[in-house]
Amino acid sequence: MPRLEPAAEPLAVPVFDAHTHLDAMAHRAGTAADDAFVARAMAHAAAAGVSAAVTVGDSVASSRWCVAAAERFPGVFAAVAVHPTELDGLDDDGYAELERLAGSPRVVAVGETGLDYYWDRTAPELQQEHFRRHIALAKAVDKPLMIHDRDAHADVLRILREEGPPDTVVFHAFSGDREMARDCVGAGYLLSFAGVITFKNAPALRDAAAAVPAAHLLVETDAPFLTPHPLRGRPNAPRLLPFTVRALAAAGGHDLDELCDRIRQTGRERLGITS
């Protein structure tokens, strides 16, 4: 990966990337997901004012990689789970491995888990069964739950109510409307906004963000996906997070520095992000 200058004006007050995929970034770039790649990605992020990142597993193997990276780099934290579209073959042994991985102090969440009705890869009934198992896992290991919710809002909220959520729930790349945002805030959940909030065709998402108090907000890249405007269509990276957090601040009428400070405080208090 060549050295890059930050593509966004650096933040004056650092913030952390609540959800990224460092291994997928390397794969998208056609290079090895090794220590050298992680070190460069995090150095570029730091230059943009992004002090830490949560790299998120979407399979057992990816979760294992994320934990290993987090244990080697102080600015990297991990989340472990199997994505709802990648459930084929996940069995009791896989859950045992996820539970073992989740025991690492560098793991800050069980995720991303949830429901995805957009892609026709896994039957909804099977997704719901595994979502319930991931909720149980998060409660068993006493870690926050990080949710993937695509075109499945009602079922995600219903299952959370039925199972009883862990103390902290994060909706990654929140995509609901203003009413759902208010419901989530009322339940005590955290809402993480990705680069979609910068898109010209996303006024409803900005309206939803405006309904969320700063104490319930997180910001993320979901790199290498969901790249913010004006770089939409290119691979995303933690160093591009300033575009998204500035759009989030504008949507809610927040002072940018105060919002970044509040997000870092939430990270410390609810996720254990210490960088």
Wavefront OBJ file of the C-alpha trace (Angstrom):
o trace
v 0.000 0.000 0.000
v 1.636 3.283 -1.064
v 1.996 6.119 1.390
v -0.997 8.429 1.220
v -1.487 11.929 2.442
v -4.665 12.379 4.478
v -7.515 13.046 2.054
v -9.452 15.052 4.634
v -8.557 18.028 6.776
v -7.259 16.535 10.049
v -9.496 16.744 13.088
v -8.401 19.078 15.888
v -9.887 16.744 18.510
v -9.199 13.058 17.817
v -11.990 10.547 17.369
v -12.048 6.773 16.894
v -13.433 4.645 14.068
v -16.148 2.514 15.675
v -16.320 -0.058 12.864
v -13.840 -0.954 10.157
v -12.448 -4.056 8.458
v -8.682 -3.772 8.226
v -8.321 -7.267 6.762
v -10.876 -6.549 4.037
v -9.091 -3.266 3.289
v -5.915 -5.194 2.548
v -7.761 -7.727 0.413
v -9.454 -4.929 -1.548
v -6.032 -3.337 -2.103
v -4.628 -6.649 -3.356
v -1.976 -6.822 -0.663
v -1.239 -8.946 2.383
v -3.196 -8.301 5.564
v 0.000 -8.202 7.593
v 1.496 -6.057 10.335
v 3.041 -3.677 7.827
v -0.360 -2.985 6.261
v -2.024 -2.402 9.632
v 0.788 -0.113 10.778
v 0.501 2.043 7.637
v -3.287 2.214 7.789
v -3.222 3.307 11.423
v -0.422 5.831 10.830
v -2.471 7.420 8.032
v -5.498 7.445 10.324
v -3.550 9.119 13.132
v -2.407 11.836 10.720
v -6.079 12.617 10.060
v -6.957 12.755 13.761
v -8.321 9.208 14.036
v -6.706 7.803 17.152
v -8.073 4.245 17.171
v -10.185 1.796 15.192
v -12.338 -1.227 15.927
v -11.628 -3.877 13.311
v -14.617 -6.167 13.012
v -14.784 -9.866 12.212
v -17.348 -11.277 9.790
v -16.327 -14.943 10.094
v -14.523 -17.076 12.647
v -11.293 -16.765 10.664
v -11.692 -13.012 10.255
v -12.482 -12.654 13.957
v -9.291 -14.548 14.789
v -7.310 -12.162 12.553
v -8.932 -9.106 14.153
v -8.041 -10.209 17.676
v -4.439 -10.928 16.674
v -4.137 -7.460 15.096
v -5.663 -5.788 18.152
v -3.271 -7.585 20.456
v -0.279 -6.287 18.464
v -1.332 -2.661 17.877
v -2.341 -0.345 20.735
v -4.654 1.726 18.536
v -6.535 -1.305 17.221
v -9.444 -2.985 19.001
v -11.508 -5.942 17.804
v -15.066 -7.213 17.548
v -15.795 -10.881 16.882
v -18.795 -12.582 15.264
v -20.079 -14.163 12.077
v -21.939 -11.884 9.681
v -25.566 -12.883 8.950
v -24.739 -13.569 5.295
v -21.731 -15.772 6.182
v -23.384 -18.303 8.496
v -22.893 -21.425 6.382
v -20.992 -23.984 8.467
v -21.148 -22.071 11.751
v -21.609 -24.719 14.464
v -21.073 -25.212 18.182
v -17.307 -25.408 17.679
v -17.422 -22.057 15.908
v -19.304 -20.498 18.789
v -16.817 -21.964 21.233
v -14.018 -20.318 19.272
v -15.867 -16.982 19.197
v -16.339 -17.192 22.958
v -12.640 -17.888 23.435
v -11.700 -14.951 21.206
v -14.164 -12.660 22.952
v -12.294 -13.255 26.191
v -9.394 -11.138 24.970
v -9.277 -7.745 26.712
v -8.734 -6.222 23.264
v -12.185 -7.377 22.137
v -14.705 -4.606 22.748
v -17.828 -6.139 21.194
v -19.542 -9.199 19.799
v -20.297 -8.274 16.225
v -21.089 -7.737 13.598
v -24.184 -9.844 13.968
v -27.802 -9.259 13.135
v -30.054 -9.604 10.107
v -29.575 -8.849 6.418
v -32.641 -9.248 4.209
v -31.069 -7.404 1.277
v -28.797 -10.241 0.156
v -30.501 -13.561 -0.606
v -27.716 -15.697 0.866
v -29.085 -16.994 4.158
v -32.685 -17.800 5.081
v -34.186 -15.247 7.466
v -35.110 -17.989 9.940
v -31.494 -19.148 10.129
v -30.258 -15.582 10.495
v -32.661 -15.020 13.367
v -31.535 -18.203 15.127
v -27.888 -17.168 14.944
v -28.658 -13.577 15.914
v -30.215 -14.921 19.104
v -27.107 -17.039 19.744
v -24.851 -14.014 19.267
v -26.980 -11.996 21.705
v -26.584 -14.800 24.230
v -22.835 -14.845 23.592
v -22.511 -11.108 24.166
v -24.311 -11.423 27.487
v -22.280 -14.492 28.490
v -18.944 -12.712 27.930
v -20.272 -9.351 29.168
v -19.364 -7.450 26.004
v -21.376 -4.954 23.931
v -23.365 -6.187 20.940
v -22.597 -4.695 17.507
v -25.509 -5.063 15.106
v -25.680 -5.330 11.323
v -29.222 -4.379 10.255
v -30.041 -4.192 6.570
v -33.695 -4.070 5.516
v -34.636 -5.865 8.742
v -35.385 -3.107 11.243
v -38.591 -4.542 12.727
v -37.194 -8.041 13.253
v -33.929 -6.766 14.737
v -35.760 -4.639 17.290
v -38.249 -7.417 18.037
v -35.561 -10.022 18.673
v -33.636 -7.627 20.915
v -36.786 -7.126 22.980
v -37.509 -10.849 23.122
v -33.993 -11.909 24.095
v -33.156 -8.932 26.285
v -30.144 -6.922 25.075
v -26.760 -6.702 26.783
v -25.931 -3.480 28.587
v -24.529 -1.836 25.450
v -25.913 -2.231 21.931
v -24.382 -0.526 18.890
v -26.271 -0.217 15.602
v -23.437 -0.236 13.078
v -23.992 1.887 9.937
v -27.397 2.926 11.204
v -29.875 3.035 8.320
v -33.226 3.597 9.996
v -35.454 6.645 9.955
v -36.033 9.338 12.565
v -38.712 7.304 14.371
v -36.438 4.266 14.646
v -33.578 6.452 15.855
v -35.779 7.803 18.636
v -36.860 4.268 19.571
v -33.236 3.149 19.747
v -32.257 6.119 21.887
v -35.183 5.361 24.194
v -33.859 1.818 24.589
v -30.392 3.144 25.438
v -28.722 1.954 22.240
v -25.782 3.636 20.486
v -26.157 4.597 16.825
v -23.053 4.582 14.639
v -23.170 6.552 11.391
v -21.061 5.745 8.335
v -20.246 7.561 5.093
v -23.793 7.271 3.757
v -24.658 10.327 5.859
v -22.543 12.395 3.429
v -24.448 11.240 0.327
v -26.677 13.767 -1.431
v -29.488 11.185 -1.634
v -29.553 10.540 2.144
v -31.549 13.442 3.656
v -33.683 11.004 5.687
v -30.582 9.575 7.328
v -29.353 13.062 8.231
v -32.795 13.756 9.665
v -32.508 10.594 11.764
v -29.058 11.618 12.985
v -30.417 14.993 14.051
v -32.786 13.189 16.438
v -29.941 11.434 18.280
v -28.343 13.104 21.329
v -24.553 13.296 21.164
v -24.207 10.798 24.021
v -25.770 8.115 21.793
v -23.667 8.801 18.686
v -20.700 6.936 17.257
v -19.015 7.369 13.883
v -17.415 4.788 11.608
v -16.035 4.059 8.170
v -17.047 0.399 7.606
v -13.912 0.459 5.446
v -13.308 -0.528 2.735
v -17.023 0.028 2.157
v -19.380 3.060 2.370
v -16.760 5.622 1.362
v -17.954 9.166 2.102
v -18.458 11.950 -0.410
v -16.418 13.325 -2.166
v -14.493 10.057 -2.556
v -17.516 7.788 -2.983
v -16.675 4.827 -5.203
v -13.083 4.544 -3.981
v -11.963 2.173 -1.211
v -12.669 3.551 2.237
v -10.159 3.738 5.117
v -10.068 5.068 8.692
v -8.127 8.113 7.472
v -11.310 9.257 5.674
v -13.396 9.345 8.850
v -13.164 13.175 9.162
v -15.526 13.545 6.180
v -18.174 11.509 7.986
v -17.838 13.019 11.451
v -18.053 16.527 9.990
v -21.276 15.575 8.184
v -22.629 14.014 11.374
v -21.873 17.180 13.347
v -23.560 19.329 10.718
v -26.652 17.093 10.604
v -27.212 17.419 14.339
v -26.050 20.993 14.786
v -23.157 19.879 16.999
v -19.882 21.666 17.512
v -17.351 19.390 15.774
v -14.740 19.406 18.531
v -17.337 18.831 21.228
v -18.857 15.951 19.266
v -15.478 14.279 18.767
v -14.747 14.608 22.467
v -18.178 13.197 23.354
v -17.696 10.216 21.011
v -14.331 9.438 22.572
v -15.905 9.635 26.032
v -18.661 7.247 24.940
v -16.027 4.913 23.552
v -14.211 4.854 26.865
v -17.339 4.433 28.966
v -19.351 1.998 26.839
v -16.755 0.112 24.762
v -13.496 0.408 26.658
v -11.716 2.235 23.825
v -8.701 3.733 25.590
v -6.740 5.327 22.711
l 1 2 3 4 5 6 7 8 9 10 11 12 13 14 15 16 17 18 19 20 21 22 23 24 25 26 27 28 29 30 31 32 33 34 35 36 37 38 39 40 41 42 43 44 45 46 47 48 49 50 51 52 53 54 55 56 57 58 59 60 61 62 63 64 65 66 67 68 69 70 71 72 73 74 75 76 77 78 79 80 81 82 83 84 85 86 87 88 89 90 91 92 93 94 95 96 97 98 99 100 101 102 103 104 105 106 107 108 109 110 111 112 113 114 115 116 117 118 119 120 121 122 123 124 125 126 127 128 129 130 131 132 133 134 135 136 137 138 139 140 141 142 143 144 145 146 147 148 149 150 151 152 153 154 155 156 157 158 159 160 161 162 163 164 165 166 167 168 169 170 171 172 173 174 175 176 177 178 179 180 181 182 183 184 185 186 187 188 189 190 191 192 193 194 195 196 197 198 199 200 201 202 203 204 205 206 207 208 209 210 211 212 213 214 215 216 217 218 219 220 221 222 223 224 225 226 227 228 229 230 231 232 233 234 235 236 237 238 239 240 241 242 243 244 245 246 247 248 249 250 251 252 253 254 255 256 257 258 259 260 261 262 263 264 265 266 267 268 269 270 271 272 273 274 275
